[in-house]
Each structure stands twice: as structure tokens, then as C-alpha cells.
Amino acid sequence: MILSAFVERQRRAILLVMVVLAVGGILAAFSLPVGLYPSTAFPRIRVTIDSGERPAQEMVLQATMPVEEALRAIPGVQDVRSDTSRGSAQIFVSFPWGSNMAQAVPLVDAAMSQALPNLPPGSTYTVLPMRPTSFDFMAYALTSPTVSPTKLWQIAQLQLVPVLSAIPGVAHVAVLGGAPPEAEVEVDPARLAAFHVTLSELEQAIANANVLQAVGRLQDQDRLYLLVQDNAVASIRALRAIIVHAGPDGVVRLDQVATVTMGSVPQYIAVAENGKPAVTISVFQQPGSDLVTVADAVQKAMAAFKPLLPPDVQVTQWYNQPALVLAAAGSVRDAIVIGVVLATLVVLFFLRNLRVTLVVMLVVPASVAASVLVLSLLGMSFNIMTLGGMAASVGLVIDDTIVMVEHIARRAGHSRAGLGRAAVLPAAAEFLPPLSGSSLATLIIFAPLALLSGVSGAFFKALSITMASTLAISWLFAAFALPVLARSLINFERWHDPLEAKEDRLARWHGALLDRLVRRPVLILVGIVPLIVFATLAYAHVPTGFMPDLDEGGFVLDYKAAPGTSILETAREVGEIEAILRADPAVATFSRRTGAGLGGDLNEANNGDIFVKLKPLADRAPIWTVMARVSDKINATVPGIEFDTAQLMSDELGDLTGVPQPIEIKLSGDDTALVATAPKVAAAIAKIPGVTGVDNGLVVAGDAIDIRVDPAKAAMLGLNPGGLSQMLQTALAGSVVTEMPGTRMFTGVRIRLDPDQRRFTTDLAQIPVRTASGALVPLGSFASFHTVSGQPEISRENLQRIVAVTARIQGRGISAVIANVRQTLAQPGLLPNGMTYSLGGLYQQQQMAFIGLAKVFVAALAAEFILLVFLYRSFLLASAIVLTALISTSAVFIGLYVAGVSLNITALMGMTMIVGIGSEMAIFLMSEFDELRRDMPAPDAIFQAARNRLRPIAMTTLAAILTLLPLALDLGQGAGMQQPLAVAIIAGLLAQFPMVLLVLPAALRKIIT
């Protein structure tokens, strides 16, 4: 009575609080940041080292190993893994989950600064923390049939980059492809010799002639002057006129010994859009910024810039991550709306009053809106997990609302009681304890999620906070705001509970079944045993996975040509794949990189990737069908190209966590044995059903030609290997000796040998070398040439050499395939003596997640048991309730099997929630039993309690199922992330309904008597 009196006095304030919270949530929704992933600090840092051109083995000894040792010494480092190629290395430093990455990044940078002096001369490094914003969120391509690649690059770099970089929320803009301008000085050795000019003299003359430098200051009376020596070479004409030699015979200009033209920087990557050469612009997001707002600003800036482009330049958007977020948000919005509508229809069907239904329609959306305000106060964002959590929690929010409104309707809508509106607030006060206990039974499930670590912990933290806050707000609104609304809106003088007139068919069936179960308890086993048997069979046939499948609207196709294949030849071969993509009706556009990749990893000239953007979901088949169709066509028509397909989000998560493939077999042993064994292991696991995209882990950089100088012959000619090395580098690769100033950028000046003298490998021996006497001799007269084939990248983990054989899985579960992998690796003779292996990849992450969720499940059971003992002071009653909830969870496997959904971390989360939902239903039953046993014998009270709670439990079960149904059916792009959760909860509810209303009362009657 005290509570009902308080609610009566403060009814206006209660409604005002409800409105303020709901309106505050709606306003917060417009300012809440939007992103694809929850805000998560991934404990991984990438260090990239560039030391020019040198063999991989030398790079390992001189750079990779010293850096690994320096990084391994950083406090808290868990793993150090590296990949080393010719002149470059990529090292990943992993820390435990939960580490302070803001402190870890400076420690890594400091370790690299200390190691840098000991690295090969000219080495540079970058340190990049791995986080979702490390990848671009929008990308465009510039193509043109008439505008040159150099001009396209200048448009992108000099015009578009400044415009896009100025947008708030944009971290940086990267340009790939095209050809940056560069002055080319192609030297003729014969003309150099004729004018008695050496190559080193030529380099020095060009560098010394291009001077733009302040040399001091001069104060003359009241003026201060800056003295600048301005001998800048700002044009090709001025460059040609540089004096490279002067003597009694006159001067020698640069154009007398070399051909000087404006060219471009040598390119070792190729970029294309829809098969046409292109320049791509990738936009990266500032951490914490609103993805959708930034994307909208980028799109407006690009739309405003398009009219300024030359007429023949086309702009194509080939990646748009915010589109997936918006699609997911739209799917969640639709799921919430559909769910609320269906739930209100359930209320209308059972209670048959529009005003009662209106109360539900007001309270449920208000609860969801208010939960957004909580997310805003906690500094969270809209992302695939929080949005999915809101959609999934609607079904649970409706539970609180329905049971409260049903209890009020049953008490106040009873004409024989004669109280009408006066019974509303006392009925609400009467129902507050069971409502609070049932809400706590569900909320307590989320507490053990703190035990989760890794990706699952990071993602489900956002999901659990969203659902917990929504449920807490729901309890608040159902306990206080709903009774006030019901008292104000429902005329209980005219409307009466439909059950008052007659017992409905459901109640009669329920009563008959319950009586039969009491008379013949063995019938309980008739229902439970088949459930457990079918669940066991389903568990054996349900594939296991890690993250749910999600149609992202695009996928990545990684490809690899034969080792040593040039960029041009690789691009030509991949052109056949592009033709397949161009002809596919589901493909909107595609962007190709050769010699580079989306993730920024080490890439050789013979590999790259293609990002395929698909048409809207309404205009095509599901993405898995498209990927399979494209793969089948490539396998049938493009021999010699190895490829693999994956959706970008899973690819990015793999890069962020270091586990890009489901299967990763890390072989460790002798170098020679590793190179020989890895292909055998790859061939063996390729025979396992469901294994696809097998990679033996040997990344071959291609062939190399060793130039070995005979020291004696070189000395007789006045040459030495060191000086010759610099001369050959300048002659073949070219050396940038100075830069010409321009209005918006500096242009490099590169000296190199005339291309006609270095066109083929056979030309190497004929390269003219000037001796100390001034004569020209061919390089082959004192040097020999040896071709070295198949120089592989070198991978190491925790200071030892490894080779990682990887593969993807199609059509089967991870656990079943991994069991076959273990059997295959155990075959005699496959692995030589002394070689060991370990399994990594997504399987390792899955096992970590499954173990963590198993702990959560056990902790949830323990928490529920403690709560029930506290509420009912009986171990026997608590055990019976928990046992019914536990049996209901077995139905999850049946639901997953029927729906064709894999058992993954989201499904396991739903299974855990069934424990809370089952306990919630049982608390409703037990609260009514406690109330009735005061006036009737306990055996009769439990039967009557089951009859009284039949309608509210049936309403909440049906409403929750209908609310979750849009998610379970995966309606709309982006909705698939929560599909396993919805399927698991629906299956558990279908089993829990008879368990609570039939099995539990029958069991309790035996316990009581």
C-alpha cells in the first residue's frame, strides 16, 4: 500500500520522467556515433621495416632478428610474429587482451628507435596500432580513356586529398596507383666516356646545380633581409642546361651525355577499376568519429568536386562501409517495428482491448528509446552489436510489459471484485516483487560475461551492456510508468478481463495435460527423453563456427599467379577473372590491386586482390551464392591462378586479430624440411571434405640474379665491388639525386642507364662500366651471373622459423574439419622427425571463445541457483527450476539444425540467455504459488498457479518469439549477425513453455507432497 500510495502521489512526475527519458533517448540517437564495430582496442601492433633491396635471408639476419629481440623485451608482449621478404619485413607484436594500447604503442616506437641505428643503412620503419580505423571506410577510383596516369595521380594527390583531409573525422587519405611525375635522366655511357665524365661526377653535378638555400641575413638601415641562394632547377629545360663538366675544351651540358625527359616514378604495383587502369583514393576514419556523418560529408565533397574534373575522368565508388552499417541499422529498425507490431497483436488477441494494447505500444518503444540514452551516457556507439542487442532485447522488454499489464488486467478487470481503477496501483505493487525477481533473473546472466576475453569478449561486452540497460529501463517503466498509464487510459468500469466470462481452449488443454502428468509422471519422460535424444543428434550434425555469417554486400578475392610472374603478366592473367566478374549479373563494380593488397601486408608482384562490390540485396542472390558461382567459373576457366574469396569484414577481423583463416597449421622445424613439408601438408589437407582455398604458406618472391664480381679482375681495372655496387644501382634501378621545386610539390630527378641497354637479362653482361683509365669495359668481363630461383618470404614466430599452412572451410563446421586435420597430420611420414605443429587461425579463437562462453554458462547457472535459493529458501525448488531451464537449452541445437545455422559464439550467447529466461518464467509461476498457498493447500495452489500464469507466460512467449522472428529469418542486409542469437532464444522458448507450465508444476507437486 505504501508503494501504491507513492505512485499515486507522484504519477505526474513518473510520467514526466518516462517522457524525458524517451525523448532524451530519441535526441541521443541523432548524436550517437555510428560505426561498424564496437569501440575496441585490439592488442596488436604492426611494425613495417624497409631496408631497400636485399635478399630475404640477409634481411632476417640484419634487420628482422634484432628487431624481434628488441620488441620481445617490451613488458607485457605476448607474441612476436614476422614475415620477411626482399628488403622489407612486417612484424606483428601481440599483447594480452585488456592491455593499455595507448601505452603499448609508444613502447614499441621507443624500442624501434633504439634498434634503428643497428639496422642496415637507410632503413625506415612505421608503427601502426591495429584497430578498425586502420582500414579505409570509403574508397573511390579515378579512370579515364584519355587522361594520363600521371595526371590522374596529380588530381587525386594534389586536389582531392586536401579536400577530403579537411573533413572533420577523416584521419588521412591514401592514393594508390597512377604514376607520380619524375624527371628521367637516361645516361648514355659511350657519350659519358667521350666527354670524360664519370657517372659519380654526373650525379654530383646535378645535385650541386640545384640549390635553393638561405645563406644568412643582412640588416641594412631599418630593413632586415633574408639572403637566399636561388639556383633552383625548376624545369626540364633548366635541367638539360646543367653544366656537368668544364675544362680547356669548354663545358659539357647534361643533354650532351644523357636524354632528359619528364617521366614518372617506377611503379611496382598496378591498380584497376572494372578492368581499366585507375587511381584509387582510400579514406580513413578518425577513432571515435561518427562513421555515417563523416561518410556523408565525404560523399558531398566528392559530388561537389566532380564538376571540376576533366570531362573524360570517371569517378567510381568501389567501397562504402557505412552502407553496411546503415543497412544493418535499417534491418534492426524494421525488426523492432515488426516485432512491436506483432507483440501488440498478441496483447490484443488475448486481452481484446485497444487501450490495453495502446499501453504496451507506448511503454515498449519508450523503453528502447531510453536505453539509447544509457548508451550515450556510457560513451558507446551504434554498431552491429549494439543495434543487434537492441533488436534482440525487444522480445525481453515485452515480457515485463505484458506480464505487468496482464496482472493489472486480471485484478482490475475483474467485475466481481468491484474495484476497477482503484485496483490498478495495488495490483502493480503486488506484482512488483515477482517482476523484480524475474528481471533480475535475466539481468544476472550478463554479469558473467566479464569472464570473456578476445574478440568475443570485446564484441559481447557491447551486446550485453545494450541488452542489460534495455532490460533495466524496461523494468523501471513496467513497474512504475505502466500502472500510471493503465490507470489513466483504460476504463476498467467498462472493460473486463475476457477470462472472467469463460475458460478458453488453451486453458482447458493445459488443465487436462497437467492432470494427466500428475496421475502418470512417467509421461514427463516421454516428452523430455525424445527432446534430449533429438538435441543430441542435432548437436552432432550442427556445424560449428566462430562469428555469424553476414551478407556484407561485397567480398574480397585474393589471387596468386605462378612465383616470379611479373606485374604486367599477372595483371593480364587476372584479366580473365575480371571478365567473369564483369559478366556476373550480381556484380556492381570491382577494384583490383596487383603487387599490393587492402590490408597493407607484404605483397609480391605475382599476387594481389580484387574487391567486388555487389548490387543491392533486393537485386541479387545472397552473397554466398554469388561467391560460389564466381569461384566455380574461375576454377573452370582460369587455370594457373590460385585464389580465395572472403567477405571484407571477416578479412579485416582476421587482420586485426592475426587469424585471417579458419585453419592455420604452424609448422616449426629445420628450414629445408619446412620448405619440403609445407606443400605435402597442404596437399594432404586439401583432400579433406569442406576444405578450400589451401595455401602452403610458402610465399615465393620470384627469381633473382646474383652478380658476383671477380675481385682480382676488378682490381686490375681499378674497380672495387663497393663502388661498383653503387654504380650498378644507379644504372639499373636509378638514383634520385635531387628534386625540382614546383608550386605544389617537388619533382624528383632520377639518373639511370638508357633502357635500351637493360631491356633483357642478357643485356646485363654488356652493361658498359668505366674503368679508372677512362675506358669502357663490359660488366661481364669481370663479373659472373647466377640465377637464383624461388626466394621465399621467411616467417618467424617468437624467434623461431615457421611456415603457416592455411585454408578456409566451406559447407562444414570448424570443429569437424579440425578433427580431420588432426587425423591427417597424424599420418605416418607426413611430418619428418623433429618437426612440430600447432593450430592457430579462427579455430584457436573459436576454442578460446567457446571455453569462455562455457564458463559464462556455468557461472550463469550458479548465479541463477543462488538467486532462486535466496528467493525461495529451498535447494530442492531451486534445483528443479534450474534443471527445467537446463533441459530447455538442449532445444537450441534442434533449432540451429532446423534453421541451418551454425553453432557459434552468438548462438551460445542465446543459449546462456535461455537459462535466465527460463528462470524468469519459473519465478512468475512461483510468485503466484506463494500467493495462493496462503489460502489453499500447497498441491492445489501449484495447480492453480500454473493455470493463472498460463496466459501471461503464453503471451510473453508468443510475443518474444514473434519479436525475434524477423532476426531469425535474417530479413535484410546486416541482420544475420543476430540470427543465431534469435534462433537459439526462440528454440529455447518453445521448449521452456511446456517445461514451466507442465513439467515444473508436476515435479513441484511431487516435491511438495
Disulfide bonds with the S-S distance in Angstrom:
none
